[in-house]
Amino acid sequence: MVSLAEQKQEIKLKWLILFPLIFRINRTEAERKRLKTLRTVEEFMLEMIQRFLVYSSVIMLAGLLGANVYNSIVDAPNWGAAIPQSIDAAKHYFIAATPGTFYRFFSPATQIVTLIALIASWNGGWRIRGLAAAALVLSVSGDVLTFAYFYPRNSIMFGSEIQSVEALRDAWSGWSTMNWFRSAVCLFATISELGVLSRLERHFAMRGQHK
């Protein structure tokens, strides 16, 4: 028969063997929970950064759209009200700053933010990438149109050289008409970025459901 002392010794040995195993299992489970929590926090922070960038792009694109529409509704009619006197009045008004002062800073900044938003949302799928790329291309196209079409007419209307009344009217008429087209480009860029935001939120929601 096994003595009581031997039984106690056997139980003690079993505990000495099992305790490290139990501790290791518990520690492994705790590490898994900690890593899962860290992954959740990292994903949450990444989603917030992506949202911030896309929201910023939407706001800046909408800002360009608003400024452009303002030029068409307020500025252009005043410039063409009584050419050449109205053009001369605009020249005197634009001594300290012009609309170009705003666009030269805000437009490149918008394109940079839109590019970063495209990079940040790249893993959202091809639809999101396509919409983000479309917003960027449209934004850049608006600037290309500005340099190719609007700057020459700005030079005619507001430059230092004396122009004929007919040249001023032609420049103003072309500027006024094409600025609505430029506003349409800004509008489609804004809509594309809003599409990115909508699909990105849907992507986040679907990813959360699969966890």
Secondary structure as a PSIPRED ss2 file (coil, helix, strand):
# PSIPRED VFORMAT (PSIPRED V4.0)

   1 M C   1.000  0.000  0.000
   2 V C   1.000  0.000  0.000
   3 S C   1.000  0.000  0.000
   4 L H   0.000  1.000  0.000
   5 A H   0.000  1.000  0.000
   6 E H   0.000  1.000  0.000
   7 Q H   0.000  1.000  0.000
   8 K H   0.000  1.000  0.000
   9 Q H   0.000  1.000  0.000
  10 E H   0.000  1.000  0.000
  11 I H   0.000  1.000  0.000
  12 K H   0.000  1.000  0.000
  13 L H   0.000  1.000  0.000
  14 K H   0.000  1.000  0.000
  15 W H   0.000  1.000  0.000
  16 L H   0.000  1.000  0.000
  17 I H   0.000  1.000  0.000
  18 L H   0.000  1.000  0.000
  19 F H   0.000  1.000  0.000
  20 P H   0.000  1.000  0.000
  21 L H   0.000  1.000  0.000
  22 I H   0.000  1.000  0.000
  23 F H   0.000  1.000  0.000
  24 R H   0.000  1.000  0.000
  25 I H   0.000  1.000  0.000
  26 N H   0.000  1.000  0.000
  27 R H   0.000  1.000  0.000
  28 T H   0.000  1.000  0.000
  29 E H   0.000  1.000  0.000
  30 A H   0.000  1.000  0.000
  31 E H   0.000  1.000  0.000
  32 R H   0.000  1.000  0.000
  33 K H   0.000  1.000  0.000
  34 R H   0.000  1.000  0.000
  35 L H   0.000  1.000  0.000
  36 K H   0.000  1.000  0.000
  37 T H   0.000  1.000  0.000
  38 L H   0.000  1.000  0.000
  39 R H   0.000  1.000  0.000
  40 T H   0.000  1.000  0.000
  41 V H   0.000  1.000  0.000
  42 E H   0.000  1.000  0.000
  43 E H   0.000  1.000  0.000
  44 F H   0.000  1.000  0.000
  45 M H   0.000  1.000  0.000
  46 L H   0.000  1.000  0.000
  47 E H   0.000  1.000  0.000
  48 M H   0.000  1.000  0.000
  49 I H   0.000  1.000  0.000
  50 Q H   0.000  1.000  0.000
  51 R H   0.000  1.000  0.000
  52 F H   0.000  1.000  0.000
  53 L H   0.000  1.000  0.000
  54 V H   0.000  1.000  0.000
  55 Y H   0.000  1.000  0.000
  56 S H   0.000  1.000  0.000
  57 S H   0.000  1.000  0.000
  58 V H   0.000  1.000  0.000
  59 I H   0.000  1.000  0.000
  60 M H   0.000  1.000  0.000
  61 L H   0.000  1.000  0.000
  62 A H   0.000  1.000  0.000
  63 G H   0.000  1.000  0.000
  64 L H   0.000  1.000  0.000
  65 L H   0.000  1.000  0.000
  66 G H   0.000  1.000  0.000
  67 A H   0.000  1.000  0.000
  68 N H   0.000  1.000  0.000
  69 V H   0.000  1.000  0.000
  70 Y H   0.000  1.000  0.000
  71 N H   0.000  1.000  0.000
  72 S H   0.000  1.000  0.000
  73 I H   0.000  1.000  0.000
  74 V H   0.000  1.000  0.000
  75 D H   0.000  1.000  0.000
  76 A H   0.000  1.000  0.000
  77 P H   0.000  1.000  0.000
  78 N H   0.000  1.000  0.000
  79 W H   0.000  1.000  0.000
  80 G C   1.000  0.000  0.000
  81 A C   1.000  0.000  0.000
  82 A C   1.000  0.000  0.000
  83 I C   1.000  0.000  0.000
  84 P C   1.000  0.000  0.000
  85 Q H   0.000  1.000  0.000
  86 S H   0.000  1.000  0.000
  87 I H   0.000  1.000  0.000
  88 D H   0.000  1.000  0.000
  89 A H   0.000  1.000  0.000
  90 A H   0.000  1.000  0.000
  91 K H   0.000  1.000  0.000
  92 H H   0.000  1.000  0.000
  93 Y H   0.000  1.000  0.000
  94 F C   1.000  0.000  0.000
  95 I C   1.000  0.000  0.000
  96 A C   1.000  0.000  0.000
  97 A C   1.000  0.000  0.000
  98 T C   1.000  0.000  0.000
  99 P H   0.000  1.000  0.000
 100 G H   0.000  1.000  0.000
 101 T H   0.000  1.000  0.000
 102 F H   0.000  1.000  0.000
 103 Y H   0.000  1.000  0.000
 104 R H   0.000  1.000  0.000
 105 F H   0.000  1.000  0.000
 106 F H   0.000  1.000  0.000
 107 S H   0.000  1.000  0.000
 108 P H   0.000  1.000  0.000
 109 A H   0.000  1.000  0.000
 110 T H   0.000  1.000  0.000
 111 Q H   0.000  1.000  0.000
 112 I H   0.000  1.000  0.000
 113 V H   0.000  1.000  0.000
 114 T H   0.000  1.000  0.000
 115 L H   0.000  1.000  0.000
 116 I H   0.000  1.000  0.000
 117 A H   0.000  1.000  0.000
 118 L H   0.000  1.000  0.000
 119 I H   0.000  1.000  0.000
 120 A H   0.000  1.000  0.000
 121 S C   1.000  0.000  0.000
 122 W H   0.000  1.000  0.000
 123 N H   0.000  1.000  0.000
 124 G H   0.000  1.000  0.000
 125 G C   1.000  0.000  0.000
 126 W H   0.000  1.000  0.000
 127 R H   0.000  1.000  0.000
 128 I H   0.000  1.000  0.000
 129 R H   0.000  1.000  0.000
 130 G H   0.000  1.000  0.000
 131 L H   0.000  1.000  0.000
 132 A H   0.000  1.000  0.000
 133 A H   0.000  1.000  0.000
 134 A H   0.000  1.000  0.000
 135 A H   0.000  1.000  0.000
 136 L H   0.000  1.000  0.000
 137 V H   0.000  1.000  0.000
 138 L H   0.000  1.000  0.000
 139 S H   0.000  1.000  0.000
 140 V H   0.000  1.000  0.000
 141 S H   0.000  1.000  0.000
 142 G H   0.000  1.000  0.000
 143 D H   0.000  1.000  0.000
 144 V H   0.000  1.000  0.000
 145 L H   0.000  1.000  0.000
 146 T H   0.000  1.000  0.000
 147 F H   0.000  1.000  0.000
 148 A H   0.000  1.000  0.000
 149 Y H   0.000  1.000  0.000
 150 F H   0.000  1.000  0.000
 151 Y H   0.000  1.000  0.000
 152 P H   0.000  1.000  0.000
 153 R H   0.000  1.000  0.000
 154 N H   0.000  1.000  0.000
 155 S H   0.000  1.000  0.000
 156 I H   0.000  1.000  0.000
 157 M H   0.000  1.000  0.000
 158 F H   0.000  1.000  0.000
 159 G C   1.000  0.000  0.000
 160 S C   1.000  0.000  0.000
 161 E C   1.000  0.000  0.000
 162 I C   1.000  0.000  0.000
 163 Q C   1.000  0.000  0.000
 164 S C   1.000  0.000  0.000
 165 V H   0.000  1.000  0.000
 166 E H   0.000  1.000  0.000
 167 A H   0.000  1.000  0.000
 168 L H   0.000  1.000  0.000
 169 R H   0.000  1.000  0.000
 170 D H   0.000  1.000  0.000
 171 A H   0.000  1.000  0.000
 172 W H   0.000  1.000  0.000
 173 S H   0.000  1.000  0.000
 174 G H   0.000  1.000  0.000
 175 W H   0.000  1.000  0.000
 176 S H   0.000  1.000  0.000
 177 T H   0.000  1.000  0.000
 178 M H   0.000  1.000  0.000
 179 N H   0.000  1.000  0.000
 180 W H   0.000  1.000  0.000
 181 F H   0.000  1.000  0.000
 182 R H   0.000  1.000  0.000
 183 S H   0.000  1.000  0.000
 184 A H   0.000  1.000  0.000
 185 V H   0.000  1.000  0.000
 186 C H   0.000  1.000  0.000
 187 L H   0.000  1.000  0.000
 188 F H   0.000  1.000  0.000
 189 A H   0.000  1.000  0.000
 190 T H   0.000  1.000  0.000
 191 I H   0.000  1.000  0.000
 192 S H   0.000  1.000  0.000
 193 E H   0.000  1.000  0.000
 194 L H   0.000  1.000  0.000
 195 G H   0.000  1.000  0.000
 196 V H   0.000  1.000  0.000
 197 L H   0.000  1.000  0.000
 198 S H   0.000  1.000  0.000
 199 R H   0.000  1.000  0.000
 200 L H   0.000  1.000  0.000
 201 E H   0.000  1.000  0.000
 202 R H   0.000  1.000  0.000
 203 H H   0.000  1.000  0.000
 204 F H   0.000  1.000  0.000
 205 A H   0.000  1.000  0.000
 206 M H   0.000  1.000  0.000
 207 R H   0.000  1.000  0.000
 208 G H   0.000  1.000  0.000
 209 Q H   0.000  1.000  0.000
 210 H C   1.000  0.000  0.000
 211 K C   1.000  0.000  0.000
